[in-house]
């Protein structure tokens, strides 16, 4: 597999929080059908206590996909991965990046990306929340792969309930989005503001 998807080191330590990363093996016979997608699991260590899984992400090797299968390879591998692992929905990432109309500078970053890092889940036990630990864990995850080439990072802040008679859906979405924007994430398209995007080179470093 290309060096872009080399197994990350065991931990990434900053201050009082360490993020221990591991890659999740594929146990399907058709692994080669989505061989440029790597599932990543991360556990945080706080005060010597290692938590259960706190981060789940997927690293998509766009550069290798382009070399081996052309523009449609990302669609193909995301479809194959979703078929093998029910509930992952990586096809939504491909659909968003391929079919939205982005500002010229953002489109250039997408076109030149070597990898896409999708942050699927961030979870901390209630007693470990606060002090920006979720932001710091994600920042460390991004740092672990940011030297591998141009990388786009995506996460979903949650759907916006535009048709609701209550503002609770939008308020909840705005609160979550505002939290991640502190790390540098932003909406690259107003038409789909559930997605938050970040070029790894624009990450705000103070949360390391």
PyMOL commands that set and color helices and strands:
alter all, ss='L'
color gray80, all
select helices_A, chain A and resi 3-5+31-34+62-69+73-84+91-99+104-111+126-128+133-148+168-181+190-192+200-202+205-207
alter helices_A, ss='H'
color red, helices_A
select strands_A, chain A and resi 11-14+17-24+37-46+49-60+115-122+151-156+195-199
alter strands_A, ss='S'
color yellow, strands_A
deselect
rebuild
show_as cartoon
